[in-house]
Amino acid sequence: MEKYITGLSEQADIQIKSSDHGQTDIETVSQQHISVSFKDESQQQLIVEDLQSTNGTFVNGQRIKTRSILPSDQIKLGHKSIDTNWLFGQVKQKAKKHQIHFEEEFEAMKPDFDAFLKAREKVKSKSKRKTLYIRLGISFIPLLGLLYLFATGQTSSGLMYVFIVLSSVLTILTLMFQGGGTEQAEALDKLQAAYERKLACPKCGRSLATKSYAYWKERGTCTGSRCDAKFT
């Protein structure tokens, strides 16, 4: 597994800064104090190796040369206590930059892909029903008007002309409601925004919500120009 140099140096892979850990005892940390790496791909343990530091490295109060640690262990670089969970997080971030295969992470997103697709179809279906009801309502108006004219015997050419014009206007209005309109577009945009964080490339963070699970599974890779993540 990749090793990451940790210490005060600005050139260190993981830099120990007073802004992150406080000023107290920061001077007891060497420029290149330890190297850290994951023990295996499970990322449950770190291998910590002291790099001949001036003030030593301590795990649970014992000075060490090389040792595997858990997030629950306590580590000191010199006299400086380091948050072990922070250290694990830093190594995970570094490891992700070198990681290529994200098959497990991608498969874990399938329920979110399915939920997103179902929610999209629900929005579209609701919009279609609303449009249908409006079109049917508008279409019935000319029919009711025609029935009224015949029932009352008002079939003069003038009234029939007015009726034809009214029918034409209503037909145009009906055609205007063929699409989902702005309301549907806004609802779909809000839905996509809500899922973009969940459906993102686990390496570069690029949104995957623009395409379906089936598309990304078939493609197998992220579309980011600088991302080499593989999903299958």
C-alpha positions as CSV (number, residue, x, y, z in Angstrom):
1,M,0.0,0.0,0.0
2,E,1.1,3.6,-0.7
3,K,3.1,5.2,2.1
4,Y,2.5,8.9,3.1
5,I,5.2,11.0,4.8
6,T,3.7,12.9,7.7
7,G,5.3,15.9,9.6
8,L,5.8,19.6,9.8
9,S,7.3,20.0,6.4
10,E,5.3,21.7,3.7
11,Q,6.5,19.0,1.4
12,A,5.1,16.2,3.5
13,D,2.2,14.2,2.1
14,I,0.3,14.9,5.3
15,Q,1.3,18.2,7.0
16,I,0.8,18.7,10.7
17,K,-0.3,22.3,11.2
18,S,-0.9,24.2,14.3
19,S,-4.1,25.5,12.8
20,D,-5.4,21.9,12.8
21,H,-3.9,20.6,16.1
22,G,-3.1,23.7,18.2
23,Q,0.2,25.3,18.9
24,T,1.1,23.4,22.1
25,D,4.0,21.0,21.6
26,I,3.9,21.4,17.9
27,E,7.7,22.1,17.9
28,T,8.4,18.5,19.1
29,V,7.1,17.2,15.7
30,S,9.9,16.5,13.1
31,Q,9.7,17.8,9.6
32,Q,9.3,14.2,8.4
33,H,8.2,12.4,11.5
34,I,6.4,9.2,10.4
35,S,5.2,7.4,7.3
36,V,1.6,6.0,7.3
37,S,-0.1,3.5,5.1
38,F,-3.2,1.3,5.2
39,K,-2.4,-2.3,6.2
40,D,-4.8,-3.7,3.6
41,E,-7.7,-2.6,1.3
42,S,-10.2,-2.8,4.2
43,Q,-8.6,0.5,5.5
44,Q,-9.3,-0.5,9.1
45,Q,-5.7,-0.3,10.3
46,L,-2.8,2.0,9.6
47,I,0.8,1.0,9.6
48,V,2.8,3.8,11.3
49,E,6.6,3.9,10.9
50,D,8.8,6.3,12.8
51,L,11.3,8.0,10.4
52,Q,14.1,8.5,13.0
53,S,12.3,11.5,14.4
54,T,14.0,13.6,17.1
55,N,11.4,13.1,19.8
56,G,10.0,9.7,18.9
57,T,6.5,8.4,18.1
58,F,4.2,7.0,20.8
59,V,1.2,4.7,20.5
60,N,-0.9,4.3,23.7
61,G,2.0,5.7,25.7
62,Q,4.7,3.3,24.2
63,R,7.5,4.4,22.0
64,I,7.3,2.6,18.7
65,K,9.4,2.1,15.5
66,T,6.7,0.4,13.4
67,R,3.2,-0.5,14.5
68,S,-0.3,-1.0,13.2
69,I,-3.0,1.2,14.8
70,L,-6.8,1.4,15.0
71,P,-8.9,4.6,15.1
72,S,-9.3,4.0,18.8
73,D,-5.6,4.1,19.5
74,Q,-3.8,7.2,20.8
75,I,-0.8,8.5,19.0
76,K,1.7,11.2,19.8
77,L,4.4,12.7,17.5
78,G,7.0,13.8,20.0
79,H,4.8,15.4,22.7
80,K,2.1,16.4,20.3
81,S,-1.2,14.4,20.5
82,I,-2.7,13.7,17.0
83,D,-6.3,12.9,16.5
84,T,-6.2,9.4,15.2
85,N,-9.5,9.7,13.3
86,W,-8.2,12.8,11.6
87,L,-5.1,10.8,10.5
88,F,-7.2,8.0,9.1
89,G,-9.3,10.5,7.2
90,Q,-6.2,12.1,5.7
91,V,-4.8,8.8,4.6
92,K,-8.2,7.9,3.1
93,Q,-8.2,11.1,1.1
94,K,-4.7,10.4,-0.2
95,A,-5.4,6.8,-1.0
96,K,-8.5,7.8,-3.0
97,K,-6.3,9.8,-5.3
98,H,-4.3,6.7,-6.2
99,Q,-7.4,4.4,-6.3
100,I,-8.8,3.4,-9.6
101,H,-11.3,0.7,-9.0
102,F,-14.6,1.8,-7.4
103,E,-16.8,-1.2,-8.2
104,E,-18.1,-1.5,-4.6
105,E,-18.8,2.2,-4.2
106,F,-20.7,2.3,-7.5
107,E,-22.8,-0.8,-6.6
108,A,-23.7,0.8,-3.3
109,M,-25.3,3.7,-5.2
110,K,-27.8,1.5,-7.1
111,P,-30.6,2.0,-4.6
112,D,-30.2,5.8,-4.9
113,F,-30.2,5.5,-8.7
114,D,-33.4,3.4,-8.5
115,A,-35.0,5.9,-6.1
116,F,-34.0,8.8,-8.3
117,L,-35.5,7.2,-11.4
118,K,-38.7,6.4,-9.6
119,A,-39.1,9.9,-8.3
120,R,-38.5,11.3,-11.8
121,E,-41.2,9.1,-13.3
122,K,-43.6,10.2,-10.5
123,V,-43.0,13.9,-11.3
124,K,-43.5,13.2,-15.0
125,S,-46.6,11.1,-14.4
126,K,-48.2,13.7,-12.2
127,S,-47.6,16.4,-14.8
128,K,-49.1,14.3,-17.6
129,R,-52.2,13.7,-15.5
130,K,-52.6,17.4,-14.8
131,T,-52.1,18.2,-18.4
132,L,-54.7,15.6,-19.5
133,Y,-57.3,16.9,-17.0
134,I,-56.8,20.5,-18.3
135,R,-57.1,19.4,-22.0
136,L,-60.2,17.4,-21.3
137,G,-61.8,20.3,-19.4
138,I,-61.1,22.8,-22.3
139,S,-62.2,20.3,-24.9
140,F,-65.6,19.8,-23.2
141,I,-66.4,23.6,-23.3
142,P,-67.1,23.7,-27.1
143,L,-69.2,20.5,-26.9
144,L,-71.3,21.9,-24.1
145,G,-71.8,25.1,-26.0
146,L,-72.9,23.3,-29.1
147,L,-75.4,21.2,-27.2
148,Y,-76.8,24.4,-25.6
149,L,-77.3,26.1,-29.0
150,F,-79.2,23.1,-30.4
151,A,-81.2,22.7,-27.2
152,T,-82.4,26.3,-27.3
153,G,-82.8,26.5,-31.0
154,Q,-80.2,29.2,-31.4
155,T,-78.6,28.0,-34.6
156,S,-78.4,31.3,-36.5
157,S,-75.3,31.9,-38.7
158,G,-74.1,34.6,-36.4
159,L,-74.1,32.5,-33.3
160,M,-72.5,29.6,-35.2
161,Y,-69.7,31.9,-36.4
162,V,-69.1,33.0,-32.8
163,F,-69.1,29.4,-31.7
164,I,-66.6,28.4,-34.4
165,V,-64.2,31.2,-33.4
166,L,-64.5,30.2,-29.7
167,S,-63.9,26.6,-30.6
168,S,-60.7,27.5,-32.5
169,V,-59.4,29.6,-29.6
170,L,-60.1,26.8,-27.1
171,T,-58.4,24.3,-29.5
172,I,-55.2,26.5,-29.5
173,L,-55.3,26.7,-25.7
174,T,-55.6,22.9,-25.5
175,L,-52.5,22.5,-27.7
176,M,-50.6,24.8,-25.4
177,F,-51.0,22.3,-22.6
178,Q,-49.5,19.3,-24.4
179,G,-46.1,19.6,-22.6
180,G,-45.3,19.5,-18.9
181,G,-44.3,23.1,-18.9
182,T,-42.1,25.1,-16.6
183,E,-43.6,23.6,-13.4
184,Q,-42.4,20.1,-14.4
185,A,-39.0,21.3,-15.4
186,E,-38.5,23.1,-12.1
187,A,-39.6,20.0,-10.2
188,L,-37.1,17.8,-12.1
189,D,-34.3,20.3,-11.5
190,K,-35.0,20.3,-7.8
191,L,-35.0,16.6,-7.7
192,Q,-31.8,16.3,-9.6
193,A,-30.1,18.8,-7.3
194,A,-31.2,16.7,-4.3
195,Y,-29.6,13.6,-5.7
196,E,-26.4,15.0,-7.2
197,R,-24.5,14.6,-3.9
198,K,-25.6,11.0,-3.5
199,L,-25.0,10.1,-7.1
200,A,-21.4,11.4,-7.6
201,C,-18.2,9.8,-8.8
202,P,-16.5,8.5,-5.6
203,K,-13.2,9.8,-6.8
204,C,-13.7,13.2,-8.4
205,G,-17.2,14.0,-7.2
206,R,-18.5,14.6,-10.7
207,S,-22.3,14.2,-10.8
208,L,-23.7,10.9,-12.2
209,A,-27.3,12.0,-11.9
210,T,-27.4,13.1,-15.5
211,K,-27.5,9.4,-16.7
212,S,-29.0,6.2,-15.5
213,Y,-27.4,3.4,-13.5
214,A,-27.5,1.2,-16.6
215,Y,-25.6,3.8,-18.6
216,W,-22.7,4.1,-16.1
217,K,-22.5,0.3,-15.7
218,E,-22.2,-0.1,-19.4
219,R,-19.7,2.7,-19.8
220,G,-17.7,1.6,-16.8
221,T,-15.7,4.8,-16.2
222,C,-16.2,8.3,-15.1
223,T,-16.4,11.0,-17.8
224,G,-14.2,13.5,-15.9
225,S,-11.3,14.5,-18.1
226,R,-8.8,14.0,-15.3
227,C,-10.6,11.1,-13.5
228,D,-9.6,7.5,-14.0
229,A,-12.2,5.9,-11.8
230,K,-13.6,2.6,-13.0
231,F,-17.1,1.4,-12.0
232,T,-17.1,-2.1,-13.5
